[in-house]
Amino acid sequence: MKILAVIPMRAGSKGLPGKNSMKLGGEYLATRVVRTITSSMAFDKIVCSTDSEALASIALASGAEVPFMRPSELAGDLVPTSEVISHAVGTLDSELGLKFSHVFVFQVTSPFVTVGMIHEAVDVFKSNEHVDSVICGTQVPDKMKAELQFGLNPAGEVASAVSSLAPVRRQNLPPRFIRCGNLYGTRVGFLNETGDLVGGNVRAVVVDKQFCLDIDSISDLQEAERRLGEQVELS
């Protein structure tokens, strides 16, 4: 296996402007994430895909490489991450002759990724060559499970989130999980064939809820600081 790590850092975030250049615990989010990726010793190359010289400088100072700048047509807020990663994989191949069997995506706004998570995800690929992608998630509390949820259509009619609205004991419900953005791993062949980061034969790394936090608002950043203040063990 030859594994690439890509850290996408776009300048034009609208939900939380400037989030990719924000700090947590006095250091850049990118610094924290790149340090974990590097410590895992699981990757043959660690690169940042960005359209911003300022973010490129942060990435370089954090220990990632920036061998190319992301073109403007891939920097819009509607561009799928899969296209950004395909561009990174393709550019490294065409311009540097570097080929990889698998690619992992790390978002600096999911700062609680750990070395243990990375090793578990890599081991999934190593143990089964038929796995196409790996995601990360945490278990949903019983009271939040889909069987207890419902939607409302424009007429105000209730629609179940699953097949039935029949009452059910939450203690009898199967485990459910919600995805978090700590990591995504994909077989490069699958990405090239489908254009998708996640799909095919998908496996999951299940993590404790304290590690599952994606920063998309100021309140998320405040929560991350709170968790960091509790000295969450990130290993």
TORPA-4810 file (N, C-alpha, C, O; in nm, 3 decimals):
<nodes>
NODE_1_0.083_-0.120_0.000_0.000_0.000_0.000_0.087_0.126_0.000_0.189_0.133_0.068_M
NODE_2_0.044_0.222_-0.077_0.107_0.354_-0.074_-0.004_0.455_-0.049_-0.096_0.467_-0.129_K
NODE_3_0.006_0.527_0.062_-0.108_0.605_0.110_-0.076_0.755_0.111_0.028_0.798_0.160_I
NODE_4_-0.168_0.831_0.056_-0.159_0.977_0.053_-0.256_1.037_0.154_-0.369_0.989_0.168_L
NODE_5_-0.213_1.141_0.225_-0.301_1.219_0.311_-0.319_1.357_0.248_-0.222_1.424_0.215_A
NODE_6_-0.445_1.398_0.232_-0.475_1.530_0.175_-0.554_1.611_0.277_-0.650_1.562_0.336_V
NODE_7_-0.512_1.734_0.297_-0.580_1.828_0.387_-0.635_1.941_0.303_-0.559_2.029_0.262_I
NODE_8_-0.767_1.943_0.276_-0.824_2.053_0.198_-0.846_2.176_0.287_-0.906_2.166_0.394_P
NODE_9_-0.799_2.290_0.243_-0.815_2.415_0.319_-0.852_2.527_0.222_-0.766_2.585_0.155_M
NODE_10_-0.980_2.556_0.215_-1.030_2.657_0.123_-1.043_2.791_0.195_-1.077_2.795_0.313_R
NODE_11_-1.017_2.900_0.124_-1.019_3.032_0.187_-1.160_3.088_0.203_-1.185_3.164_0.296_A
NODE_12_-1.251_3.050_0.114_-1.379_3.120_0.108_-1.494_3.060_0.185_-1.606_3.060_0.135_G
NODE_13_-1.471_3.008_0.304_-1.581_2.950_0.382_-1.685_3.055_0.416_-1.652_3.165_0.459_S
NODE_14_-1.813_3.021_0.396_-1.922_3.114_0.423_-1.989_3.087_0.557_-2.031_3.181_0.626_K
NODE_15_-1.999_2.959_0.596_-2.065_2.926_0.722_-1.994_2.987_0.842_-2.057_3.044_0.930_G
NODE_16_-1.862_2.974_0.844_-1.777_3.033_0.947_-1.654_3.090_0.877_-1.554_3.021_0.863_L
NODE_17_-1.662_3.216_0.834_-1.552_3.276_0.757_-1.417_3.262_0.828_-1.405_3.289_0.947_P
NODE_18_-1.316_3.219_0.751_-1.183_3.208_0.805_-1.160_3.090_0.896_-1.060_3.085_0.969_G
NODE_19_-1.251_2.992_0.892_-1.240_2.882_0.990_-1.112_2.800_0.972_-1.059_2.747_1.070_K
NODE_20_-1.062_2.789_0.849_-0.943_2.708_0.828_-0.815_2.772_0.880_-0.711_2.707_0.888_N
NODE_21_-0.821_2.900_0.916_-0.704_2.968_0.973_-0.722_2.997_1.121_-0.644_3.071_1.181_S
NODE_22_-0.826_2.939_1.181_-0.850_2.963_1.324_-0.759_2.879_1.411_-0.696_2.783_1.366_M
NODE_23_-0.753_2.917_1.539_-0.668_2.849_1.635_-0.750_2.780_1.743_-0.862_2.821_1.775_K
NODE_24_-0.691_2.675_1.797_-0.750_2.601_1.908_-0.638_2.575_2.009_-0.535_2.519_1.974_L
NODE_25_-0.660_2.616_2.133_-0.556_2.598_2.233_-0.430_2.675_2.200_-0.320_2.633_2.238_G
NODE_26_-0.444_2.786_2.130_-0.329_2.870_2.101_-0.249_2.831_1.978_-0.147_2.893_1.949_G
NODE_27_-0.293_2.727_1.904_-0.223_2.688_1.782_-0.323_2.669_1.669_-0.441_2.643_1.692_E
NODE_28_-0.273_2.681_1.547_-0.361_2.665_1.432_-0.425_2.526_1.432_-0.362_2.427_1.471_Y
NODE_29_-0.549_2.519_1.388_-0.615_2.390_1.372_-0.531_2.298_1.285_-0.518_2.178_1.313_L
NODE_30_-0.474_2.355_1.178_-0.393_2.274_1.087_-0.272_2.214_1.158_-0.235_2.100_1.131_A
NODE_31_-0.211_2.289_1.247_-0.095_2.240_1.319_-0.129_2.119_1.402_-0.054_2.021_1.404_T
NODE_32_-0.242_2.125_1.470_-0.286_2.012_1.554_-0.312_1.888_1.469_-0.270_1.778_1.504_R
NODE_33_-0.382_1.906_1.357_-0.419_1.791_1.274_-0.297_1.733_1.202_-0.279_1.611_1.199_V
NODE_34_-0.213_1.818_1.147_-0.094_1.769_1.076_-0.001_1.695_1.172_0.059_1.594_1.135_V
NODE_35_0.010_1.744_1.294_0.095_1.676_1.393_0.046_1.533_1.418_0.126_1.440_1.429_R
NODE_36_-0.084_1.517_1.428_-0.140_1.383_1.450_-0.115_1.294_1.329_-0.075_1.178_1.344_T
NODE_37_-0.139_1.348_1.210_-0.117_1.270_1.087_0.028_1.226_1.079_0.057_1.110_1.049_I
NODE_38_0.119_1.318_1.105_0.262_1.286_1.098_0.300_1.183_1.204_0.377_1.091_1.176_T
NODE_39_0.246_1.199_1.324_0.279_1.106_1.434_0.235_0.964_1.405_0.293_0.868_1.457_S
NODE_40_0.131_0.950_1.322_0.081_0.815_1.291_0.181_0.735_1.208_0.179_0.612_1.211_S
NODE_41_0.267_0.803_1.134_0.366_0.740_1.045_0.299_0.643_0.947_0.357_0.542_0.908_M
NODE_42_0.176_0.676_0.909_0.098_0.587_0.822_0.098_0.630_0.676_0.048_0.557_0.590_A
NODE_43_0.155_0.748_0.646_0.138_0.805_0.513_0.271_0.826_0.442_0.373_0.860_0.503_F
NODE_44_0.267_0.804_0.312_0.386_0.824_0.230_0.404_0.970_0.192_0.516_1.013_0.162_D
NODE_45_0.295_1.046_0.193_0.303_1.188_0.162_0.184_1.258_0.226_0.074_1.204_0.230_K
NODE_46_0.208_1.380_0.277_0.103_1.460_0.341_0.101_1.594_0.269_0.198_1.670_0.276_I
NODE_47_-0.009_1.625_0.200_-0.018_1.749_0.124_-0.142_1.827_0.162_-0.241_1.771_0.209_V
NODE_48_-0.134_1.956_0.140_-0.249_2.044_0.159_-0.294_2.095_0.022_-0.213_2.137_-0.060_C
NODE_49_-0.426_2.089_-0.002_-0.483_2.146_-0.123_-0.553_2.276_-0.085_-0.654_2.274_-0.013_S
NODE_50_-0.500_2.389_-0.132_-0.557_2.517_-0.097_-0.548_2.615_-0.213_-0.464_2.602_-0.302_T
NODE_51_-0.637_2.714_-0.210_-0.637_2.821_-0.309_-0.579_2.949_-0.252_-0.579_3.053_-0.318_D
NODE_52_-0.529_2.942_-0.127_-0.488_3.062_-0.054_-0.340_3.056_-0.018_-0.294_2.957_0.039_S
NODE_53_-0.265_3.161_-0.052_-0.124_3.168_-0.014_-0.108_3.172_0.138_-0.015_3.114_0.193_E
NODE_54_-0.200_3.240_0.205_-0.193_3.249_0.351_-0.214_3.112_0.416_-0.142_3.075_0.509_A
NODE_55_-0.313_3.038_0.366_-0.336_2.904_0.419_-0.223_2.809_0.382_-0.189_2.719_0.459_L
NODE_56_-0.166_2.829_0.264_-0.051_2.748_0.224_0.065_2.769_0.321_0.134_2.673_0.356_A
NODE_57_0.086_2.891_0.364_0.193_2.921_0.460_0.168_2.852_0.593_0.260_2.801_0.656_S
NODE_58_0.041_2.851_0.637_0.006_2.784_0.762_0.031_2.634_0.749_0.087_2.571_0.839_I
NODE_59_-0.010_2.578_0.636_0.008_2.434_0.613_0.156_2.398_0.613_0.196_2.299_0.674_A
NODE_60_0.237_2.477_0.544_0.381_2.451_0.538_0.445_2.460_0.677_0.526_2.376_0.715_L
NODE_61_0.405_2.562_0.753_0.459_2.578_0.888_0.415_2.466_0.980_0.482_2.435_1.078_A
NODE_62_0.301_2.404_0.947_0.248_2.295_1.028_0.313_2.161_0.995_0.301_2.066_1.072_S
NODE_63_0.382_2.154_0.881_0.452_2.031_0.845_0.399_1.960_0.724_0.451_1.854_0.686_G
NODE_64_0.296_2.015_0.660_0.244_1.955_0.537_0.317_2.013_0.416_0.380_2.118_0.426_A
NODE_65_0.308_1.945_0.304_0.363_1.996_0.179_0.253_2.066_0.099_0.135_2.031_0.111_E
NODE_66_0.291_2.163_0.019_0.197_2.230_-0.072_0.261_2.230_-0.210_0.315_2.332_-0.253_V
NODE_67_0.257_2.116_-0.279_0.328_2.103_-0.407_0.255_2.169_-0.524_0.309_2.177_-0.634_P
NODE_68_0.132_2.216_-0.502_0.054_2.283_-0.606_-0.051_2.368_-0.538_-0.084_2.347_-0.421_F
NODE_69_-0.104_2.466_-0.612_-0.215_2.548_-0.563_-0.343_2.499_-0.630_-0.343_2.463_-0.747_M
NODE_70_-0.450_2.499_-0.555_-0.577_2.455_-0.610_-0.632_2.559_-0.708_-0.634_2.678_-0.675_R
NODE_71_-0.675_2.517_-0.827_-0.728_2.614_-0.924_-0.860_2.675_-0.875_-0.933_2.614_-0.797_P
NODE_72_-0.887_2.795_-0.921_-1.004_2.870_-0.873_-1.135_2.797_-0.900_-1.230_2.811_-0.824_S
NODE_73_-1.140_2.720_-1.011_-1.266_2.651_-1.041_-1.297_2.539_-0.941_-1.408_2.485_-0.940_E
NODE_74_-1.200_2.503_-0.859_-1.222_2.401_-0.756_-1.226_2.462_-0.616_-1.214_2.391_-0.517_L
NODE_75_-1.241_2.594_-0.609_-1.237_2.663_-0.480_-1.373_2.718_-0.437_-1.383_2.784_-0.334_A
NODE_76_-1.478_2.692_-0.517_-1.610_2.741_-0.481_-1.674_2.660_-0.370_-1.635_2.546_-0.344_G
NODE_77_-1.775_2.719_-0.303_-1.837_2.650_-0.191_-1.930_2.537_-0.234_-1.978_2.461_-0.149_D
NODE_78_-1.957_2.526_-0.364_-2.042_2.418_-0.413_-1.963_2.303_-0.475_-2.022_2.204_-0.520_L
NODE_79_-1.832_2.314_-0.476_-1.747_2.210_-0.536_-1.738_2.092_-0.439_-1.699_2.111_-0.324_V
NODE_80_-1.772_1.971_-0.483_-1.762_1.855_-0.395_-1.618_1.827_-0.354_-1.525_1.846_-0.432_P
NODE_81_-1.601_1.783_-0.231_-1.466_1.749_-0.183_-1.403_1.641_-0.270_-1.281_1.639_-0.289_T
NODE_82_-1.485_1.551_-0.323_-1.432_1.443_-0.407_-1.358_1.498_-0.528_-1.257_1.440_-0.568_S
NODE_83_-1.405_1.608_-0.586_-1.336_1.667_-0.701_-1.202_1.728_-0.660_-1.105_1.722_-0.735_E
NODE_84_-1.199_1.786_-0.541_-1.074_1.843_-0.489_-0.970_1.733_-0.469_-0.852_1.751_-0.501_V
NODE_85_-1.014_1.621_-0.414_-0.921_1.510_-0.387_-0.878_1.444_-0.518_-0.761_1.408_-0.533_I
NODE_86_-0.970_1.429_-0.612_-0.933_1.374_-0.743_-0.828_1.461_-0.810_-0.734_1.410_-0.872_S
NODE_87_-0.843_1.593_-0.798_-0.745_1.685_-0.855_-0.609_1.666_-0.789_-0.507_1.664_-0.857_H
NODE_88_-0.607_1.652_-0.657_-0.481_1.634_-0.585_-0.412_1.506_-0.627_-0.292_1.505_-0.656_A
NODE_89_-0.488_1.396_-0.631_-0.431_1.267_-0.671_-0.379_1.274_-0.814_-0.269_1.227_-0.843_V
NODE_90_-0.459_1.332_-0.904_-0.422_1.340_-1.045_-0.302_1.430_-1.068_-0.216_1.399_-1.151_G
NODE_91_-0.294_1.542_-0.995_-0.183_1.635_-1.012_-0.052_1.575_-0.964_0.051_1.591_-1.030_T
NODE_92_-0.055_1.506_-0.852_0.066_1.441_-0.801_0.115_1.333_-0.899_0.235_1.310_-0.913_L
NODE_93_0.020_1.268_-0.964_0.055_1.166_-1.062_0.114_1.230_-1.188_0.222_1.192_-1.232_D
NODE_94_0.042_1.326_-1.245_0.082_1.382_-1.375_0.205_1.472_-1.366_0.286_1.474_-1.458_S
NODE_95_0.220_1.546_-1.256_0.330_1.643_-1.247_0.452_1.589_-1.174_0.565_1.631_-1.201_E
NODE_96_0.430_1.496_-1.080_0.542_1.445_-1.001_0.564_1.296_-1.018_0.660_1.240_-0.964_L
NODE_97_0.475_1.231_-1.093_0.489_1.087_-1.114_0.464_1.005_-0.989_0.517_0.894_-0.977_G
NODE_98_0.385_1.057_-0.895_0.358_0.988_-0.770_0.222_0.919_-0.777_0.120_0.983_-0.802_L
NODE_99_0.221_0.790_-0.755_0.097_0.712_-0.758_0.070_0.654_-0.619_0.162_0.615_-0.548_K
NODE_100_-0.058_0.649_-0.583_-0.097_0.600_-0.452_-0.210_0.499_-0.465_-0.291_0.506_-0.557_F
NODE_101_-0.212_0.404_-0.374_-0.319_0.304_-0.374_-0.441_0.352_-0.296_-0.554_0.314_-0.327_S
NODE_102_-0.418_0.437_-0.195_-0.526_0.486_-0.110_-0.502_0.633_-0.077_-0.388_0.679_-0.074_H
NODE_103_-0.610_0.705_-0.054_-0.600_0.844_-0.014_-0.690_0.868_0.108_-0.803_0.820_0.113_V
NODE_104_-0.637_0.942_0.204_-0.713_0.981_0.323_-0.733_1.131_0.321_-0.645_1.206_0.280_F
NODE_105_-0.850_1.174_0.366_-0.884_1.315_0.373_-0.899_1.355_0.519_-0.970_1.289_0.595_V
NODE_106_-0.833_1.464_0.557_-0.842_1.515_0.693_-0.884_1.662_0.687_-0.826_1.740_0.612_F
NODE_107_-0.985_1.697_0.765_-1.031_1.835_0.772_-0.979_1.899_0.900_-0.995_1.843_1.009_Q
NODE_108_-0.918_2.015_0.888_-0.864_2.079_1.008_-0.975_2.121_1.103_-0.951_2.141_1.223_V
NODE_109_-1.095_2.133_1.051_-1.209_2.170_1.136_-1.268_2.049_1.210_-1.370_2.062_1.278_T
NODE_110_-1.205_1.934_1.198_-1.236_1.817_1.280_-1.108_1.784_1.358_-1.037_1.690_1.323_S
NODE_111_-1.078_1.863_1.461_-0.943_1.863_1.519_-0.912_1.747_1.614_-0.797_1.731_1.656_P
NODE_112_-1.012_1.665_1.647_-0.987_1.560_1.745_-0.961_1.423_1.684_-0.990_1.321_1.745_F
NODE_113_-0.908_1.422_1.563_-0.862_1.297_1.505_-0.742_1.248_1.586_-0.663_1.329_1.635_V
NODE_114_-0.728_1.117_1.600_-0.620_1.062_1.680_-0.537_0.963_1.598_-0.580_0.913_1.494_T
NODE_115_-0.418_0.935_1.649_-0.332_0.835_1.586_-0.402_0.699_1.586_-0.393_0.625_1.489_V
NODE_116_-0.472_0.668_1.695_-0.543_0.541_1.703_-0.649_0.526_1.596_-0.663_0.419_1.538_G
NODE_117_-0.724_0.633_1.569_-0.825_0.628_1.463_-0.760_0.601_1.328_-0.808_0.519_1.250_M
NODE_118_-0.650_0.670_1.302_-0.581_0.654_1.174_-0.533_0.510_1.157_-0.555_0.449_1.052_I
NODE_119_-0.469_0.456_1.260_-0.420_0.319_1.250_-0.533_0.220_1.229_-0.520_0.125_1.152_H
NODE_120_-0.646_0.241_1.298_-0.759_0.150_1.281_-0.813_0.156_1.139_-0.844_0.052_1.080_E
NODE_121_-0.823_0.276_1.083_-0.875_0.291_0.947_-0.780_0.228_0.845_-0.824_0.159_0.753_A
NODE_122_-0.651_0.251_0.860_-0.552_0.193_0.769_-0.556_0.041_0.778_-0.545_-0.028_0.676_V
NODE_123_-0.570_-0.011_0.899_-0.575_-0.157_0.918_-0.696_-0.219_0.849_-0.691_-0.334_0.805_D
NODE_124_-0.806_-0.143_0.839_-0.924_-0.194_0.768_-0.887_-0.224_0.623_-0.923_-0.330_0.571_V
NODE_125_-0.816_-0.132_0.559_-0.775_-0.154_0.420_-0.672_-0.267_0.409_-0.677_-0.347_0.315_F
NODE_126_-0.582_-0.272_0.504_-0.478_-0.375_0.500_-0.536_-0.514_0.516_-0.484_-0.610_0.459_K
NODE_127_-0.643_-0.526_0.594_-0.699_-0.658_0.624_-0.799_-0.705_0.520_-0.836_-0.823_0.520_S
NODE_128_-0.844_-0.616_0.431_-0.945_-0.654_0.332_-0.927_-0.570_0.206_-0.963_-0.452_0.204_N
NODE_129_-0.873_-0.629_0.103_-0.846_-0.555_-0.021_-0.973_-0.516_-0.094_-0.967_-0.437_-0.189_E
NODE_130_-1.087_-0.568_-0.053_-1.214_-0.537_-0.120_-1.285_-0.416_-0.060_-1.389_-0.375_-0.111_H
NODE_131_-1.231_-0.360_0.048_-1.291_-0.240_0.107_-1.262_-0.120_0.017_-1.148_-0.099_-0.025_V
NODE_132_-1.366_-0.042_-0.012_-1.350_0.075_-0.099_-1.332_0.205_-0.021_-1.260_0.294_-0.067_D
NODE_133_-1.395_0.216_0.095_-1.385_0.342_0.169_-1.410_0.318_0.318_-1.477_0.222_0.359_S
NODE_134_-1.354_0.409_0.397_-1.368_0.404_0.543_-1.413_0.541_0.591_-1.359_0.643_0.549_V
NODE_135_-1.511_0.542_0.680_-1.559_0.666_0.739_-1.542_0.659_0.891_-1.500_0.556_0.945_I
NODE_136_-1.575_0.767_0.958_-1.561_0.777_1.102_-1.694_0.824_1.161_-1.760_0.911_1.104_C
NODE_137_-1.733_0.766_1.274_-1.859_0.808_1.334_-1.868_0.770_1.479_-1.782_0.700_1.533_G
NODE_138_-1.974_0.817_1.543_-1.998_0.788_1.683_-2.142_0.745_1.702_-2.229_0.776_1.621_T
NODE_139_-2.167_0.671_1.812_-2.300_0.616_1.833_-2.399_0.724_1.873_-2.366_0.814_1.951_Q
NODE_140_-2.519_0.715_1.819_-2.626_0.810_1.848_-2.696_0.768_1.978_-2.724_0.650_1.997_V
NODE_141_-2.724_0.863_2.068_-2.798_0.829_2.190_-2.934_0.767_2.156_-2.994_0.800_2.054_P
NODE_142_-2.981_0.677_2.241_-3.107_0.607_2.215_-3.220_0.703_2.183_-3.298_0.677_2.091_D
NODE_143_-3.231_0.813_2.257_-3.345_0.903_2.239_-3.339_0.981_2.107_-3.436_1.047_2.071_K
NODE_144_-3.225_0.974_2.034_-3.212_1.046_1.909_-3.216_0.954_1.787_-3.192_1.000_1.675_M
NODE_145_-3.246_0.827_1.806_-3.241_0.732_1.695_-3.351_0.757_1.593_-3.456_0.813_1.625_K
NODE_146_-3.325_0.716_1.468_-3.414_0.748_1.356_-3.555_0.696_1.379_-3.652_0.760_1.336_A
NODE_147_-3.569_0.581_1.445_-3.702_0.523_1.466_-3.792_0.612_1.551_-3.914_0.596_1.549_E
NODE_148_-3.733_0.705_1.625_-3.810_0.796_1.709_-3.827_0.934_1.645_-3.885_1.024_1.705_L
NODE_149_-3.777_0.950_1.524_-3.784_1.079_1.456_-3.898_1.081_1.354_-3.942_0.977_1.306_Q
NODE_150_-3.943_1.201_1.322_-4.041_1.217_1.214_-4.018_1.352_1.147_-3.959_1.443_1.204_F
NODE_151_-4.068_1.361_1.024_-4.061_1.486_0.950_-4.200_1.543_0.929_-4.300_1.476_0.956_G
NODE_152_-4.207_1.666_0.881_-4.334_1.731_0.848_-4.328_1.779_0.704_-4.236_1.851_0.666_L
NODE_153_-4.427_1.740_0.623_-4.431_1.788_0.486_-4.493_1.927_0.482_-4.539_1.974_0.585_N
NODE_154_-4.496_1.995_0.366_-4.548_2.132_0.360_-4.692_2.146_0.409_-4.733_2.254_0.450_P
NODE_155_-4.769_2.037_0.403_-4.907_2.043_0.450_-4.918_2.019_0.600_-5.027_2.023_0.657_A
NODE_156_-4.803_1.994_0.665_-4.805_1.970_0.808_-4.829_1.825_0.845_-4.845_1.794_0.963_G
NODE_157_-4.831_1.736_0.748_-4.852_1.595_0.775_-4.723_1.531_0.824_-4.613_1.563_0.777_E
NODE_158_-4.738_1.440_0.918_-4.623_1.372_0.978_-4.576_1.259_0.887_-4.656_1.181_0.835_V
NODE_159_-4.445_1.251_0.870_-4.384_1.142_0.794_-4.273_1.081_0.878_-4.187_1.153_0.929_A
NODE_160_-4.275_0.951_0.892_-4.174_0.884_0.973_-4.037_0.892_0.905_-4.028_0.891_0.782_S
NODE_161_-3.932_0.900_0.985_-3.797_0.899_0.931_-3.756_0.760_0.885_-3.660_0.745_0.809_A
NODE_162_-3.828_0.657_0.930_-3.803_0.520_0.887_-3.933_0.463_0.832_-4.020_0.538_0.789_V
NODE_163_-3.947_0.332_0.834_-4.060_0.271_0.764_-4.193_0.282_0.837_-4.298_0.269_0.774_S
NODE_164_-4.191_0.305_0.968_-4.316_0.302_1.044_-4.312_0.400_1.159_-4.206_0.430_1.214_S
NODE_165_-4.432_0.451_1.196_-4.445_0.537_1.313_-4.492_0.458_1.436_-4.520_0.517_1.541_L
NODE_166_-4.500_0.328_1.423_-4.547_0.246_1.534_-4.457_0.264_1.656_-4.335_0.268_1.642_A
NODE_167_-4.514_0.277_1.775_-4.433_0.293_1.896_-4.335_0.177_1.914_-4.367_0.063_1.882_P
NODE_168_-4.218_0.208_1.965_-4.117_0.106_1.987_-4.035_0.145_2.110_-4.006_0.263_2.132_V
NODE_169_-4.000_0.047_2.189_-3.917_0.074_2.306_-3.776_0.111_2.260_-3.712_0.036_2.187_R
NODE_170_-3.728_0.228_2.303_-3.597_0.273_2.257_-3.488_0.176_2.300_-3.384_0.166_2.235_R
NODE_171_-3.512_0.105_2.413_-3.412_0.008_2.459_-3.396_-0.109_2.363_-3.295_-0.179_2.365_Q
NODE_172_-3.497_-0.130_2.278_-3.494_-0.242_2.184_-3.444_-0.202_2.046_-3.435_-0.287_1.956_N
NODE_173_-3.411_-0.075_2.027_-3.368_-0.028_1.896_-3.224_-0.071_1.868_-3.143_-0.079_1.961_L
NODE_174_-3.191_-0.098_1.742_-3.053_-0.134_1.708_-2.961_-0.013_1.721_-3.009_0.101_1.717_P
NODE_175_-2.832_-0.035_1.737_-2.737_0.078_1.743_-2.743_0.160_1.615_-2.755_0.105_1.506_P
NODE_176_-2.734_0.291_1.629_-2.725_0.382_1.515_-2.603_0.471_1.534_-2.560_0.495_1.647_R
NODE_177_-2.549_0.519_1.423_-2.427_0.598_1.429_-2.441_0.722_1.341_-2.515_0.721_1.242_F
NODE_178_-2.371_0.826_1.378_-2.369_0.948_1.298_-2.225_0.976_1.255_-2.131_0.962_1.333_I
NODE_179_-2.211_1.014_1.131_-2.078_1.037_1.075_-2.015_1.163_1.133_-2.085_1.262_1.156_R
NODE_180_-1.885_1.159_1.156_-1.810_1.280_1.188_-1.691_1.290_1.094_-1.650_1.191_1.035_C
NODE_181_-1.637_1.410_1.081_-1.542_1.436_0.973_-1.396_1.412_1.007_-1.309_1.464_0.937_G
NODE_182_-1.368_1.336_1.112_-1.229_1.317_1.153_-1.141_1.262_1.042_-1.026_1.305_1.026_N
NODE_183_-1.194_1.167_0.965_-1.117_1.114_0.853_-1.208_1.046_0.752_-1.316_0.999_0.785_L
NODE_184_-1.162_1.043_0.629_-1.223_0.966_0.521_-1.109_0.895_0.449_-1.010_0.957_0.413_Y
NODE_185_-1.124_0.767_0.427_-1.024_0.693_0.353_-1.087_0.628_0.231_-1.198_0.575_0.240_G
NODE_186_-1.018_0.631_0.119_-1.074_0.579_-0.006_-0.967_0.509_-0.088_-0.853_0.554_-0.095_T
NODE_187_-1.005_0.399_-0.148_-0.917_0.332_-0.244_-0.913_0.419_-0.370_-1.017_0.453_-0.426_R
NODE_188_-0.792_0.453_-0.416_-0.778_0.544_-0.529_-0.847_0.489_-0.654_-0.906_0.565_-0.730_V
NODE_189_-0.839_0.358_-0.675_-0.907_0.298_-0.789_-1.056_0.324_-0.785_-1.117_0.352_-0.889_G
NODE_190_-1.116_0.315_-0.666_-1.260_0.343_-0.651_-1.290_0.489_-0.681_-1.387_0.520_-0.750_F
NODE_191_-1.206_0.580_-0.629_-1.225_0.723_-0.654_-1.217_0.753_-0.803_-1.298_0.829_-0.855_L
NODE_192_-1.121_0.694_-0.872_-1.105_0.717_-1.015_-1.221_0.661_-1.096_-1.264_0.720_-1.195_N
NODE_193_-1.273_0.547_-1.052_-1.381_0.482_-1.125_-1.516_0.550_-1.107_-1.595_0.558_-1.201_E
NODE_194_-1.541_0.600_-0.986_-1.675_0.651_-0.952_-1.681_0.802_-0.930_-1.787_0.863_-0.942_T
NODE_195_-1.567_0.862_-0.896_-1.567_1.003_-0.860_-1.615_1.028_-0.719_-1.634_1.143_-0.679_G
NODE_196_-1.634_0.922_-0.642_-1.687_0.933_-0.505_-1.580_0.905_-0.401_-1.494_0.819_-0.421_D
NODE_197_-1.586_0.977_-0.291_-1.498_0.950_-0.178_-1.550_0.837_-0.092_-1.473_0.758_-0.037_L
NODE_198_-1.682_0.830_-0.080_-1.745_0.728_0.005_-1.845_0.650_-0.076_-1.931_0.707_-0.143_V
NODE_199_-1.834_0.517_-0.071_-1.928_0.433_-0.143_-1.870_0.294_-0.160_-1.762_0.263_-0.108_G
NODE_200_-1.942_0.210_-0.234_-1.897_0.073_-0.254_-1.903_-0.005_-0.124_-2.003_0.001_-0.053_G
NODE_201_-1.797_-0.076_-0.094_-1.785_-0.153_0.030_-1.730_-0.059_0.137_-1.609_-0.035_0.142_N
NODE_202_-1.818_-0.005_0.222_-1.781_0.098_0.319_-1.770_0.036_0.459_-1.856_-0.041_0.501_V
NODE_203_-1.663_0.070_0.529_-1.645_0.030_0.669_-1.633_0.155_0.755_-1.616_0.266_0.703_R
NODE_204_-1.642_0.138_0.887_-1.641_0.255_0.976_-1.547_0.235_1.094_-1.531_0.124_1.145_A
NODE_205_-1.487_0.344_1.134_-1.414_0.352_1.260_-1.507_0.421_1.359_-1.545_0.537_1.339_V
NODE_206_-1.544_0.352_1.465_-1.637_0.407_1.564_-1.557_0.467_1.679_-1.471_0.401_1.737_V
NODE_207_-1.588_0.594_1.711_-1.512_0.666_1.813_-1.604_0.717_1.923_-1.726_0.727_1.904_V
NODE_208_-1.546_0.747_2.036_-1.621_0.805_2.146_-1.672_0.944_2.106_-1.607_1.015_2.030_D
NODE_209_-1.788_0.981_2.158_-1.851_1.107_2.119_-1.765_1.229_2.150_-1.781_1.333_2.086_K
NODE_210_-1.674_1.220_2.249_-1.591_1.336_2.283_-1.496_1.374_2.170_-1.448_1.487_2.163_Q
NODE_211_-1.467_1.277_2.080_-1.376_1.304_1.969_-1.450_1.349_1.844_-1.387_1.390_1.746_F
NODE_212_-1.582_1.342_1.846_-1.662_1.372_1.728_-1.712_1.515_1.734_-1.815_1.543_1.795_C
NODE_213_-1.638_1.606_1.673_-1.676_1.747_1.672_-1.625_1.812_1.545_-1.504_1.814_1.519_L
NODE_214_-1.717_1.863_1.465_-1.682_1.934_1.342_-1.710_2.082_1.364_-1.823_2.119_1.397_D
NODE_215_-1.611_2.166_1.346_-1.624_2.309_1.376_-1.683_2.383_1.256_-1.617_2.402_1.154_I
NODE_216_-1.809_2.423_1.271_-1.878_2.498_1.166_-1.938_2.628_1.217_-2.004_2.699_1.142_D
NODE_217_-1.915_2.659_1.345_-1.969_2.781_1.405_-1.880_2.822_1.522_-1.796_2.745_1.568_S
NODE_218_-1.901_2.944_1.570_-1.826_2.991_1.686_-1.856_2.905_1.808_-1.767_2.878_1.889_I
NODE_219_-1.981_2.861_1.822_-2.015_2.777_1.937_-1.942_2.643_1.930_-1.906_2.586_2.033_S
NODE_220_-1.921_2.591_1.808_-1.844_2.467_1.793_-1.699_2.489_1.838_-1.641_2.404_1.904_D
NODE_221_-1.643_2.603_1.801_-1.505_2.634_1.841_-1.495_2.647_1.992_-1.398_2.602_2.053_L
NODE_222_-1.596_2.708_2.052_-1.598_2.721_2.198_-1.608_2.584_2.265_-1.545_2.560_2.367_Q
NODE_223_-1.688_2.496_2.207_-1.700_2.361_2.260_-1.568_2.286_2.246_-1.530_2.210_2.335_E
NODE_224_-1.498_2.307_2.135_-1.368_2.243_2.116_-1.269_2.291_2.223_-1.192_2.212_2.276_A
NODE_225_-1.272_2.420_2.252_-1.185_2.474_2.357_-1.220_2.412_2.492_-1.132_2.382_2.572_E
NODE_226_-1.349_2.394_2.517_-1.392_2.334_2.644_-1.339_2.192_2.656_-1.286_2.153_2.760_R
NODE_227_-1.353_2.114_2.549_-1.305_1.976_2.552_-1.154_1.971_2.568_-1.101_1.885_2.638_R
NODE_228_-1.086_2.064_2.503_-0.941_2.068_2.514_-0.902_2.103_2.658_-0.804_2.051_2.710_L
NODE_229_-0.980_2.190_2.720_-0.954_2.228_2.859_-0.972_2.115_2.956_-0.915_2.115_3.065_G
NODE_230_-1.052_2.017_2.916_-1.070_1.898_3.000_-0.959_1.797_2.978_-0.961_1.687_3.034_E
NODE_231_-0.862_1.837_2.893_-0.743_1.753_2.866_-0.783_1.617_2.811_-0.739_1.513_2.860_Q
NODE_232_-0.869_1.620_2.707_-0.905_1.497_2.637_-0.778_1.433_2.583_-0.697_1.500_2.520_V
NODE_233_-0.760_1.305_2.609_-0.640_1.235_2.564_-0.652_1.204_2.415_-0.732_1.120_2.375_E
NODE_234_-0.573_1.273_2.333_-0.580_1.258_2.188_-0.473_1.162_2.140_-0.371_1.204_2.086_L
NODE_235_-0.496_1.035_2.158_-0.397_0.936_2.114_-0.467_0.811_2.066_-0.401_0.715_2.024_S
</nodes>
